[in-house]
Amino acid sequence: MAAPELRLRATCPGLLVLPWDRPLGEWAAPQVALREMAVGPSRHLVRFVEADGQLWALKELPPRIAAREYGVLGRLEEMALNAVRPAGVVIQPDFDTAILVTRYLVGSWQYRRMFMRLPPDAPKHRTRLFDAMATLLVDLHRHGVFWGDCSLANTLFSRDGQVLQAFLVDAETSEIHPSLSDGQRTHDIDITVENVAAGLLDVAARLGRTDLQAGFIQEALGIRTRYQDLWELLHATPTFGFADRYRVEGTIRKLNELGFAVDEVSLQPVGAGTDELQLHVAVGDRRYYATALQRLTGLDVGEGQARILLGDLQAYRGQLSREAGHDVDERTAGQLWVMEVATPMMHRAHAAVGNSGSAVQAYCDLLEVRWLLSERAGHDVGTERALHALSRNVVPSESAAQLQVVETPTEPFSVLDDPEDEEQPDAEPF
């Protein structure tokens, strides 16, 4: 018997002692700490194993495909793109198979969980999901990555403030180039729209809601528009007169609002004998607000979460300055905010949602719900009422905080064929 070839990036002793000399389908408890997790449609066997306190996803593939996907995921990690992180690949020559090992993406969920937990007549939440997919595709394409099989089933989602973040899960068909042609990008978008439409139609059929099919198709087609709008914004080279160069600030602010840091701004004359300038902006990663918050407080959070928390920090700084009778510098206000406001309120908000999800996200939900309730009431309703709304899941229907029900653990998590098996949250309409 030929020994398996192990290439493990993760220094985890528990992984080393797994039965790599046996096919993945023959692994069984209690010899192996298998975890039953929901998976979407897959061409290959996928199982989950706990080792050294961490959860790992194992996928059985032909050796050539496994080695290729392992390499692609490694490159995506180097580029800090949203994708599952590779932990290793094991070649099993006796079975002509290989096992790809990736780190389980903590706090993520499949689109099916959202569709099963939330009313299907809730397009605002699907809008967040499709925005995330379009943004992920733009990020990949900007770095020369052709996905080749973007679909709802091959994407995981996690909450980030009032938005969702999408993560590439399956890179079997992915290719990495120095850059992509317009034709390659268009082809990838076409694949995405077709796959998403098929996934949504399947959901509508299984839920017995054929009345949703036309709307679902339009939503899938909307991904193309979302992608094109963002791509054009990031790559636009507007021309304007020298006296109108103040418009550069507006372009930078718009990019910053979307979370993109601007690395360099270049104004180049259009030609000799003219005062017209063409703007070129070098755009960095989507960490503008997250970087600012980390600089002031040391907190490392998602971009969407950072944007919400910075607003809370600035309000707190204003309060400190009024009480002190002079401006309080940002760094001092940031440190005090962490100790006196953020940390204790994160714990309270997390407890209010049954410790589901993360404490940071729970606090973001609390801030959003308090603002929405205050807008409706015409006055500040206070923290206690917002906490009560969170704890009972009695929040405004447009609130991203409704997505907290998606994060609530349910064991076992049912497949889409059996919607009645999925635990429904106790919630009252707002």
C-alpha positions as CSV (number, residue, x, y, z in Angstrom):
1,M,0.0,0.0,0.0
2,A,1.4,3.4,-1.0
3,A,1.5,6.0,1.8
4,P,-0.6,9.1,1.2
5,E,1.3,12.4,0.5
6,L,0.4,15.1,3.0
7,R,0.9,18.8,2.4
8,L,-0.5,20.7,5.4
9,R,-0.1,24.4,5.9
10,A,-1.9,24.3,9.3
11,T,0.4,23.3,12.2
12,C,-2.4,21.3,13.8
13,P,-1.3,18.0,15.3
14,G,-4.9,16.8,15.2
15,L,-4.9,16.9,11.5
16,L,-1.8,14.8,11.2
17,V,-3.3,11.8,12.9
18,L,-6.5,11.6,10.8
19,P,-6.9,8.3,8.8
20,W,-5.6,9.7,5.5
21,D,-4.9,6.2,4.3
22,R,-8.6,5.5,4.0
23,P,-11.2,7.0,1.6
24,L,-13.1,10.0,3.1
25,G,-16.4,8.2,2.9
26,E,-15.2,5.4,5.2
27,W,-14.3,7.7,8.1
28,A,-16.5,7.2,11.1
29,A,-17.0,8.3,14.6
30,P,-15.8,7.9,17.3
31,Q,-12.4,7.4,15.7
32,V,-12.8,10.7,13.9
33,A,-14.6,13.7,15.3
34,L,-17.0,14.2,12.5
35,R,-19.4,17.1,12.6
36,E,-22.7,17.1,10.6
37,M,-23.0,20.4,8.8
38,A,-25.3,21.5,6.0
39,V,-23.8,21.6,2.6
40,G,-25.2,22.8,-0.7
41,P,-25.3,20.7,-3.9
42,S,-21.8,19.4,-4.6
43,R,-20.2,17.2,-7.2
44,H,-17.9,15.8,-4.6
45,L,-18.1,14.3,-1.1
46,V,-17.7,17.0,1.6
47,R,-17.3,16.2,5.3
48,F,-16.4,18.3,8.4
49,V,-13.9,17.3,11.1
50,E,-13.0,18.9,14.4
51,A,-9.4,18.8,15.4
52,D,-7.6,20.7,18.1
53,G,-10.6,22.8,18.8
54,Q,-11.0,23.9,15.2
55,L,-13.4,22.9,12.4
56,W,-12.1,21.8,9.0
57,A,-13.9,21.2,5.7
58,L,-12.6,18.1,3.8
59,K,-13.5,17.6,0.1
60,E,-12.7,14.5,-1.9
61,L,-11.4,15.3,-5.5
62,P,-9.4,13.8,-8.3
63,P,-5.7,14.6,-7.4
64,R,-5.1,17.0,-10.3
65,I,-8.1,19.1,-9.5
66,A,-7.4,19.1,-5.8
67,A,-3.8,20.3,-6.3
68,R,-5.0,23.0,-8.7
69,E,-7.7,24.3,-6.3
70,Y,-5.3,24.2,-3.4
71,G,-2.9,26.4,-5.4
72,V,-5.6,28.8,-6.4
73,L,-6.9,29.2,-2.8
74,G,-3.4,29.9,-1.7
75,R,-3.1,32.7,-4.2
76,L,-6.5,34.1,-3.1
77,E,-5.3,34.1,0.5
78,E,-2.1,36.0,-0.4
79,M,-4.2,38.6,-2.2
80,A,-6.5,38.9,0.9
81,L,-9.6,38.2,-1.1
82,N,-12.8,36.8,0.4
83,A,-12.4,33.0,0.0
84,V,-12.1,30.0,2.2
85,R,-8.5,29.5,3.5
86,P,-6.6,26.4,2.4
87,A,-5.1,24.3,5.1
88,G,-3.7,21.4,3.1
89,V,-4.1,18.7,0.4
90,V,-3.6,15.0,0.8
91,I,-2.9,12.7,-2.2
92,Q,-4.2,9.2,-1.8
93,P,-2.5,7.2,-4.7
94,D,-4.2,3.8,-3.8
95,F,-7.6,5.3,-4.5
96,D,-6.6,7.8,-7.2
97,T,-8.2,10.5,-5.1
98,A,-7.1,13.5,-3.0
99,I,-8.6,15.4,0.0
100,L,-8.6,19.2,0.0
101,V,-8.6,20.6,3.5
102,T,-9.9,24.1,4.2
103,R,-10.6,26.1,7.3
104,Y,-14.3,26.3,8.2
105,L,-15.4,29.8,7.7
106,V,-16.7,30.7,11.2
107,G,-19.9,32.8,11.3
108,S,-20.8,32.1,7.7
109,W,-24.0,30.6,6.3
110,Q,-25.4,29.4,3.0
111,Y,-28.1,31.3,1.1
112,R,-30.5,28.4,1.8
113,R,-30.5,29.3,5.5
114,M,-31.6,32.9,4.8
115,F,-34.3,31.8,2.5
116,M,-35.6,29.3,5.1
117,R,-35.4,31.6,8.0
118,L,-36.8,34.8,6.5
119,P,-40.0,35.4,4.5
120,P,-39.5,34.9,0.8
121,D,-41.4,38.3,0.2
122,A,-38.4,40.2,1.7
123,P,-36.5,41.6,-1.2
124,K,-34.4,44.0,0.9
125,H,-32.5,41.1,2.4
126,R,-31.9,39.5,-0.9
127,T,-30.6,42.8,-2.2
128,R,-27.9,42.7,0.5
129,L,-27.0,39.2,-0.7
130,F,-26.8,40.2,-4.4
131,D,-24.8,43.3,-3.6
132,A,-22.3,41.1,-1.8
133,M,-22.0,38.7,-4.7
134,A,-21.5,41.5,-7.2
135,T,-18.9,43.2,-5.0
136,L,-17.0,39.9,-4.6
137,L,-17.0,39.3,-8.3
138,V,-15.6,42.9,-8.8
139,D,-12.9,42.3,-6.2
140,L,-11.9,39.0,-7.9
141,H,-11.8,40.5,-11.4
142,R,-9.8,43.5,-10.2
143,H,-7.1,41.0,-9.1
144,G,-7.2,39.0,-12.3
145,V,-9.3,36.1,-10.9
146,F,-11.8,34.3,-13.2
147,W,-14.1,32.4,-11.0
148,G,-15.8,30.3,-13.7
149,D,-18.6,28.9,-11.5
150,C,-20.0,31.6,-9.3
151,S,-23.4,30.5,-7.9
152,L,-25.4,30.7,-4.8
153,A,-24.3,27.2,-3.9
154,N,-20.6,28.1,-4.2
155,T,-20.8,31.2,-2.1
156,L,-20.9,31.6,1.7
157,F,-22.2,34.8,3.4
158,S,-21.5,36.5,6.7
159,R,-22.9,39.6,8.3
160,D,-20.9,42.8,8.4
161,G,-22.9,45.6,9.9
162,Q,-25.9,46.4,7.7
163,V,-24.4,44.6,4.7
164,L,-23.4,41.0,3.8
165,Q,-19.9,39.8,2.8
166,A,-19.7,37.0,0.2
167,F,-16.9,34.4,0.2
168,L,-15.8,32.1,-2.6
169,V,-16.0,28.5,-1.6
170,D,-15.4,26.4,-4.7
171,A,-12.4,27.3,-6.8
172,E,-12.2,24.2,-9.0
173,T,-12.8,26.2,-12.2
174,S,-11.0,29.3,-11.1
175,E,-8.1,30.8,-13.0
176,I,-5.7,33.6,-12.0
177,H,-4.2,35.9,-14.7
178,P,-2.3,39.2,-14.6
179,S,-5.5,40.8,-15.6
180,L,-8.8,39.9,-17.2
181,S,-10.1,40.9,-20.6
182,D,-13.6,42.4,-21.0
183,G,-14.6,39.2,-22.6
184,Q,-13.5,37.1,-19.7
185,R,-15.3,39.4,-17.2
186,T,-18.5,39.3,-19.3
187,H,-18.4,35.5,-19.5
188,D,-17.9,35.2,-15.7
189,I,-20.9,37.6,-15.2
190,D,-23.0,35.6,-17.6
191,I,-22.2,32.4,-15.7
192,T,-23.1,34.1,-12.4
193,V,-26.5,35.5,-13.6
194,E,-27.5,32.1,-15.1
195,N,-26.4,30.1,-12.0
196,V,-28.1,32.5,-9.6
197,A,-31.3,32.6,-11.6
198,A,-31.4,28.8,-11.6
199,G,-30.8,28.6,-7.9
200,L,-33.6,31.1,-7.2
201,L,-36.0,29.3,-9.4
202,D,-35.2,26.0,-7.6
203,V,-35.9,27.8,-4.3
204,A,-39.3,29.1,-5.5
205,A,-40.3,25.7,-6.8
206,R,-39.3,23.8,-3.6
207,L,-41.2,26.4,-1.5
208,G,-44.2,26.0,-3.8
209,R,-44.1,29.7,-4.7
210,T,-44.2,29.9,-8.5
211,D,-45.5,33.5,-8.1
212,L,-42.0,34.5,-7.1
213,Q,-40.3,33.1,-10.2
214,A,-40.6,36.3,-12.4
215,G,-39.3,38.5,-9.6
216,F,-36.5,36.2,-8.8
217,I,-35.3,36.2,-12.4
218,Q,-35.3,40.0,-12.4
219,E,-33.3,40.0,-9.2
220,A,-30.7,37.7,-10.7
221,L,-30.4,39.9,-13.8
222,G,-29.8,42.8,-11.5
223,I,-26.5,41.4,-10.4
224,R,-25.1,42.4,-13.8
225,T,-26.2,46.0,-13.3
226,R,-24.7,46.1,-9.8
227,Y,-21.4,44.7,-11.1
228,Q,-21.2,47.1,-14.0
229,D,-22.0,50.2,-11.9
230,L,-19.3,49.4,-9.3
231,W,-16.8,48.4,-12.0
232,E,-17.3,51.7,-13.9
233,L,-17.0,53.7,-10.7
234,L,-13.7,52.1,-9.8
235,H,-12.3,52.4,-13.3
236,A,-13.7,55.7,-14.5
237,T,-11.3,58.4,-15.8
238,P,-13.4,61.6,-15.9
239,T,-12.1,64.7,-17.7
240,F,-12.6,68.2,-16.4
241,G,-11.1,71.7,-16.5
242,F,-8.3,72.8,-14.2
243,A,-10.6,75.1,-12.3
244,D,-12.9,72.2,-11.6
245,R,-10.3,70.0,-9.9
246,Y,-12.2,70.3,-6.6
247,R,-14.4,67.6,-8.1
248,V,-11.7,65.1,-7.3
249,E,-12.7,65.2,-3.6
250,G,-16.2,64.1,-4.5
251,T,-14.9,61.1,-6.4
252,I,-12.7,60.1,-3.5
253,R,-15.5,60.5,-1.0
254,K,-17.8,58.3,-3.1
255,L,-15.1,55.6,-3.2
256,N,-14.5,55.9,0.5
257,E,-18.2,55.6,1.2
258,L,-18.1,52.2,-0.5
259,G,-15.2,51.2,1.7
260,F,-12.4,51.6,-0.9
261,A,-9.2,53.2,0.2
262,V,-7.6,55.5,-2.4
263,D,-3.9,54.7,-2.8
264,E,-3.0,57.4,-5.4
265,V,-4.6,60.2,-7.4
266,S,-3.2,61.3,-10.7
267,L,-4.3,64.4,-12.8
268,Q,-2.8,64.3,-16.3
269,P,-3.3,66.9,-19.1
270,V,-5.5,65.6,-21.9
271,G,-3.3,67.2,-24.5
272,A,-1.0,70.1,-25.3
273,G,-2.6,73.6,-25.3
274,T,-5.6,72.6,-23.2
275,D,-6.4,73.0,-19.5
276,E,-8.4,69.8,-19.4
277,L,-7.2,67.1,-17.0
278,Q,-8.0,63.4,-16.8
279,L,-8.4,61.8,-13.4
280,H,-6.8,58.5,-12.6
281,V,-7.5,56.9,-9.2
282,A,-5.6,53.9,-7.9
283,V,-8.0,52.1,-5.6
284,G,-6.8,49.8,-2.8
285,D,-8.7,47.2,-0.7
286,R,-12.1,47.6,0.9
287,R,-10.8,48.4,4.3
288,Y,-11.1,52.2,4.5
289,Y,-13.3,52.4,7.6
290,A,-11.9,49.3,9.2
291,T,-8.4,50.7,9.0
292,A,-9.5,54.0,10.5
293,L,-11.3,52.3,13.4
294,Q,-8.3,50.0,14.1
295,R,-6.0,53.0,14.2
296,L,-8.2,54.8,16.7
297,T,-9.3,51.9,18.9
298,G,-7.3,48.7,18.1
299,L,-10.5,46.9,17.1
300,D,-10.2,44.7,14.1
301,V,-13.7,44.4,12.6
302,G,-15.4,44.1,9.2
303,E,-15.7,47.2,6.9
304,G,-19.5,47.4,7.3
305,Q,-19.2,47.1,11.1
306,A,-16.5,49.7,11.2
307,R,-18.6,52.2,9.4
308,I,-21.3,51.9,12.0
309,L,-19.0,51.9,15.0
310,L,-17.1,55.0,13.8
311,G,-20.4,56.8,13.7
312,D,-21.0,55.8,17.3
313,L,-17.5,56.8,18.2
314,Q,-17.9,60.3,16.6
315,A,-21.1,60.9,18.5
316,Y,-19.4,59.9,21.8
317,R,-16.5,62.2,21.0
318,G,-18.9,65.0,20.5
319,Q,-20.5,64.3,23.9
320,L,-17.0,64.2,25.5
321,S,-16.1,67.5,23.9
322,R,-19.3,69.2,25.1
323,E,-18.8,68.0,28.7
324,A,-15.1,69.0,28.7
325,G,-15.7,72.4,27.1
326,H,-13.0,71.7,24.4
327,D,-12.3,69.3,21.6
328,V,-11.2,65.9,22.7
329,D,-8.7,64.3,20.2
330,E,-9.8,61.2,18.3
331,R,-7.4,58.8,19.8
332,T,-8.3,59.7,23.4
333,A,-12.0,59.5,22.5
334,G,-11.4,56.2,20.9
335,Q,-9.8,54.6,23.9
336,L,-12.5,55.9,26.3
337,W,-15.2,54.8,23.9
338,V,-13.9,51.2,23.9
339,M,-13.7,51.0,27.7
340,E,-16.9,52.9,28.6
341,V,-19.3,52.3,25.8
342,A,-18.4,49.7,23.2
343,T,-17.1,46.8,25.4
344,P,-20.0,46.8,27.9
345,M,-22.6,47.4,25.3
346,M,-21.3,44.6,23.1
347,H,-21.7,42.2,26.0
348,R,-25.3,43.4,26.6
349,A,-26.3,43.3,23.0
350,H,-24.7,39.8,22.5
351,A,-26.7,38.5,25.5
352,A,-29.9,40.0,24.1
353,V,-29.6,37.9,20.9
354,G,-28.8,34.7,22.8
355,N,-25.1,35.0,22.1
356,S,-25.6,34.1,18.5
357,G,-23.3,35.6,15.9
358,S,-20.6,37.9,17.2
359,A,-20.7,40.6,20.0
360,V,-19.5,43.2,17.5
361,Q,-22.3,42.4,15.1
362,A,-24.9,42.4,17.9
363,Y,-23.8,45.9,19.0
364,C,-24.1,47.1,15.3
365,D,-27.6,45.6,15.3
366,L,-28.4,47.4,18.5
367,L,-27.3,50.8,17.1
368,E,-29.3,50.3,13.9
369,V,-32.4,49.2,15.7
370,R,-32.2,52.1,18.2
371,W,-31.8,54.6,15.2
372,L,-34.8,53.1,13.3
373,L,-37.1,53.0,16.4
374,S,-36.1,56.6,17.2
375,E,-36.8,57.7,13.6
376,R,-40.3,56.2,13.8
377,A,-41.0,57.6,17.3
378,G,-39.6,61.1,16.5
379,H,-37.3,61.0,19.5
380,D,-34.5,58.9,21.0
381,V,-36.1,55.8,22.3
382,G,-33.0,54.9,24.3
383,T,-30.9,51.8,24.6
384,E,-33.2,49.7,26.8
385,R,-36.1,49.7,24.3
386,A,-33.7,48.8,21.5
387,L,-32.3,45.9,23.6
388,H,-35.8,44.7,24.3
389,A,-36.6,44.7,20.6
390,L,-33.5,42.8,19.8
391,S,-34.1,40.2,22.5
392,R,-37.6,39.4,21.3
393,N,-36.7,39.8,17.6
394,V,-39.3,42.5,17.3
395,V,-37.4,44.8,15.0
396,P,-38.4,46.9,12.0
397,S,-38.8,44.7,8.9
398,E,-36.2,46.8,6.9
399,S,-33.6,46.3,9.6
400,A,-30.5,44.3,8.9
401,A,-30.9,43.1,12.4
402,Q,-33.6,40.7,11.2
403,L,-30.8,38.6,9.8
404,Q,-29.8,37.7,13.3
405,V,-32.3,34.8,13.0
406,V,-30.1,33.4,10.2
407,E,-27.2,33.1,12.7
408,T,-29.1,31.4,15.4
409,P,-27.9,27.8,15.5
410,T,-30.3,25.0,14.6
411,E,-29.3,21.4,14.8
412,P,-29.7,19.6,12.6
413,F,-30.1,22.1,9.9
414,S,-32.5,20.7,7.3
415,V,-32.1,20.6,3.6
416,L,-34.4,22.7,1.5
417,D,-36.7,19.8,0.6
418,D,-38.0,19.8,4.2
419,P,-38.8,23.4,5.1
420,E,-41.0,22.3,8.0
421,D,-38.0,20.7,9.8
422,E,-36.2,24.0,10.0
423,E,-36.8,25.6,13.4
424,Q,-38.7,28.9,13.1
425,P,-37.8,31.8,15.5
426,D,-40.4,33.1,17.9
427,A,-41.0,36.5,16.5
428,E,-43.7,39.1,16.3
429,P,-44.4,41.3,13.3
430,F,-43.2,44.8,13.9
